[in-house]
């Protein structure tokens, strides 16, 4: 049996009347077109509450999300559901899969170098995903992204926001930051043996940490090519 299952992920199924329209007005990416996409559900101030991938399954939508956050995500989405005839629940029959290369699935919509991703019945646990992701400077999950402004999570560079789709929760501040190019801080991955004052999460077994740094204070950070382009752009006060 293949070893491709990401055991720290879960799948939440949205089914019922116009689930695309429901989610479209909430999340940062356009879910009316080709899927999957990576998206965030934000606070009204534009800070990250949850991040996830949105997949289609006939008329349903499947959210590939952090397993530890799945129940909280369901509760949050249920607040917005109101009286709509929509079901929001875990789908334990579906697992999230990853491989560094090969022909299965699709390229990760954030960055093709992350590898291939797909949904299906569970098999053996995958290995190597966490370090592979971090070495490419990509952050995810509540411990790394939680309560950080979405654009400071490098969402624009990783295809996690649409500025043409219309309104979503937190859209006003996110769009203003983008228009003014005012992204003063960034989440970055650094090589370190010990956590520091700006550390969000430390992975001692990997010698890596996720830190929230000012753009002019990135010494020691892993700066992949996709981020170099963004950092080269001037910002405004």
C-alpha positions as CSV (number, residue, x, y, z in Angstrom):
1,X,0.0,0.0,0.0
2,X,1.3,3.5,-0.9
3,X,2.3,5.8,1.9
4,X,0.8,9.1,0.8
5,X,-1.9,10.0,3.5
6,X,-1.4,13.3,5.4
7,X,-2.7,12.2,8.7
8,X,-2.9,15.7,10.2
9,X,-5.5,16.7,7.6
10,X,-9.3,16.1,7.6
11,X,-12.0,16.7,5.0
12,X,-15.2,18.7,5.6
13,X,-18.0,18.3,3.2
14,X,-20.4,21.1,2.3
15,X,-23.6,19.8,0.6
16,X,-27.0,21.3,-0.2
17,X,-28.3,24.4,-1.9
18,X,-25.7,26.6,-3.8
19,X,-22.7,25.7,-1.6
20,X,-20.4,27.5,-4.0
21,X,-22.4,30.7,-3.6
22,X,-22.4,30.3,0.1
23,X,-18.6,29.8,0.4
24,X,-17.8,32.4,-2.3
25,X,-19.0,35.3,-0.1
26,X,-16.9,34.1,2.9
27,X,-13.4,33.0,1.8
28,X,-10.5,34.7,0.1
29,X,-10.2,32.8,-3.1
30,X,-12.7,32.4,-6.0
31,X,-14.5,29.0,-5.6
32,X,-16.8,29.5,-8.6
33,X,-14.1,28.5,-11.1
34,X,-11.5,25.7,-11.4
35,X,-10.8,23.9,-8.2
36,X,-8.8,23.1,-6.0
37,X,-7.8,26.5,-4.7
38,X,-6.1,27.4,-1.4
39,X,-8.2,29.8,0.6
40,X,-8.5,31.5,4.0
41,X,-11.4,32.3,6.3
42,X,-10.5,35.5,8.0
43,X,-11.7,37.8,10.8
44,X,-13.4,41.1,9.7
45,X,-10.0,42.7,10.3
46,X,-8.3,40.4,7.7
47,X,-6.5,38.1,10.1
48,X,-6.4,34.3,9.5
49,X,-8.7,32.1,11.4
50,X,-8.4,29.0,9.1
51,X,-6.7,28.0,5.9
52,X,-7.8,25.1,3.7
53,X,-8.0,23.8,0.1
54,X,-11.4,23.8,-1.6
55,X,-12.2,20.8,-3.9
56,X,-15.3,19.9,-5.8
57,X,-17.2,16.6,-5.7
58,X,-20.1,16.9,-8.1
59,X,-22.3,19.6,-6.5
60,X,-20.6,19.3,-3.1
61,X,-17.5,21.2,-1.9
62,X,-14.8,19.5,0.1
63,X,-12.5,21.4,2.4
64,X,-9.1,19.9,2.9
65,X,-8.2,21.4,6.3
66,X,-6.1,20.9,9.4
67,X,-7.6,18.0,11.3
68,X,-7.2,19.7,14.7
69,X,-9.1,22.7,13.4
70,X,-11.9,20.9,11.5
71,X,-14.6,21.0,14.3
72,X,-13.9,24.7,14.9
73,X,-14.1,25.4,11.2
74,X,-17.5,23.6,11.0
75,X,-18.8,25.7,13.9
76,X,-17.6,28.9,12.3
77,X,-19.1,28.1,8.9
78,X,-22.3,27.1,10.6
79,X,-22.6,30.6,12.0
80,X,-22.7,32.0,8.5
81,X,-25.1,29.4,7.2
82,X,-28.1,30.9,9.0
83,X,-31.2,29.1,7.6
84,X,-29.7,27.9,4.3
85,X,-30.4,24.3,3.6
86,X,-26.7,23.4,3.7
87,X,-25.0,20.5,5.6
88,X,-21.4,21.0,6.9
89,X,-19.8,17.9,8.4
90,X,-16.7,15.8,8.4
91,X,-16.3,13.2,5.8
92,X,-14.3,10.4,7.4
93,X,-14.3,8.3,4.2
94,X,-12.1,10.8,2.4
95,X,-8.4,11.4,3.2
96,X,-5.8,13.9,1.9
97,X,-2.9,12.6,0.0
98,X,0.5,14.0,-1.0
99,X,3.5,12.9,-3.0
100,X,6.6,14.9,-3.9
101,X,6.3,13.9,-7.5
102,X,4.5,11.4,-9.8
103,X,1.4,11.5,-11.8
104,X,-1.3,11.3,-9.1
105,X,-3.5,14.2,-8.2
106,X,-2.8,17.8,-9.2
107,X,0.0,20.3,-8.4
108,X,-0.4,22.1,-5.1
109,X,-2.2,25.3,-6.1
110,X,0.1,27.4,-3.9
111,X,3.4,26.3,-5.4
112,X,4.0,23.5,-7.9
113,X,7.3,22.6,-6.1
114,X,5.3,21.5,-3.1
115,X,4.3,18.4,-5.0
116,X,1.1,16.6,-5.9
117,X,-2.1,16.5,-3.8
118,X,-5.4,14.5,-4.1
119,X,-8.3,13.1,-2.1
120,X,-9.3,9.5,-1.7
121,X,-9.5,6.6,0.7
122,X,-6.7,6.5,3.3
123,X,-3.6,4.5,2.9
124,X,-0.3,4.5,4.9
125,X,0.9,7.8,6.4
126,X,3.1,10.0,4.2
127,X,6.6,11.0,5.5
128,X,8.7,14.1,4.7
129,X,5.9,16.5,4.0
130,X,6.5,18.9,6.9
131,X,10.2,19.5,6.2
132,X,9.5,19.6,2.4
133,X,6.9,22.4,2.9
134,X,9.0,24.4,5.4
135,X,12.2,24.2,3.3
136,X,10.2,25.9,0.5
137,X,9.2,28.7,2.9
138,X,5.5,27.8,2.9
139,X,3.4,28.1,6.1
140,X,0.0,26.7,7.0
141,X,-2.3,25.8,9.9
142,X,-3.5,27.8,12.9
143,X,-0.2,27.5,14.9
144,X,1.7,29.1,12.1
145,X,-0.9,31.4,10.5
146,X,-3.5,32.1,13.3
147,X,-4.3,35.7,14.0
148,X,-1.8,37.0,11.4
149,X,-3.0,39.3,8.6
150,X,-3.6,37.2,5.5
151,X,-1.2,39.1,3.3
152,X,1.5,38.8,5.9
153,X,1.0,35.0,5.5
154,X,2.3,35.4,1.9
155,X,-1.2,34.6,0.6
156,X,-0.9,36.8,-2.5
157,X,2.3,35.1,-3.5
158,X,0.9,31.6,-2.9
159,X,-2.4,32.1,-4.8
160,X,-4.5,32.3,-1.7
161,X,-6.5,35.5,-2.5
162,X,-8.5,36.9,-5.4
163,X,-8.8,40.7,-5.6
164,X,-11.4,40.5,-8.4
165,X,-13.9,38.0,-7.0
166,X,-15.8,40.5,-4.8
167,X,-16.5,40.6,-1.1
168,X,-15.3,38.1,1.5
169,X,-14.9,38.3,5.2
170,X,-11.9,40.6,5.9
171,X,-11.8,41.9,2.3
172,X,-11.7,45.6,3.0
173,X,-8.5,45.6,5.0
174,X,-6.9,42.9,2.8
175,X,-7.6,44.9,-0.4
176,X,-6.4,48.1,1.2
177,X,-3.1,46.5,2.2
178,X,-2.7,45.2,-1.3
179,X,-3.5,48.5,-3.0
180,X,-1.0,50.4,-0.8
181,X,1.5,47.6,-0.9
182,X,1.8,48.0,2.8
183,X,3.0,44.6,4.0
184,X,5.5,45.4,6.7
185,X,5.8,41.9,8.2
186,X,6.0,38.4,6.8
187,X,5.8,34.9,8.0
188,X,9.2,33.3,7.2
189,X,10.9,30.0,8.0
190,X,14.3,30.2,9.7
191,X,17.0,27.6,10.5
192,X,17.5,27.6,14.3
193,X,18.1,25.3,17.2
194,X,16.0,27.3,19.7
195,X,12.9,29.5,19.5
196,X,13.3,33.2,19.7
197,X,11.1,36.2,20.6
198,X,9.5,36.3,17.1
199,X,8.9,32.5,16.9
200,X,5.4,31.2,16.2
201,X,6.3,27.5,16.0
202,X,9.6,25.7,16.6
203,X,10.3,22.3,15.1
204,X,13.4,21.1,17.0
205,X,13.7,17.8,15.2
206,X,14.0,19.7,11.9
207,X,16.0,22.7,13.3
208,X,13.4,25.0,11.7
209,X,11.0,27.6,13.1
210,X,8.2,29.8,11.7
211,X,8.7,33.5,12.7
212,X,6.8,36.7,12.1
213,X,9.4,39.2,11.0
214,X,9.5,42.7,9.7
215,X,10.4,43.0,6.1
216,X,13.7,44.7,6.9
217,X,14.7,42.1,9.5
218,X,14.9,38.8,7.6
219,X,18.5,37.8,8.5
220,X,18.7,34.0,8.6
221,X,15.4,33.4,7.0
222,X,14.8,31.0,4.1
223,X,14.0,33.3,1.2
224,X,12.8,31.1,-1.7
225,X,12.5,32.5,-5.2
226,X,8.8,33.0,-5.0
227,X,9.2,35.3,-2.0
228,X,12.3,37.2,-3.3
229,X,10.1,38.8,-6.0
230,X,7.6,40.1,-3.5
231,X,10.3,41.4,-1.1
232,X,11.9,43.3,-4.0
233,X,8.7,45.4,-4.4
234,X,8.7,48.8,-2.7
235,X,6.2,49.4,0.1
236,X,4.3,52.5,1.1
237,X,3.7,53.9,4.6
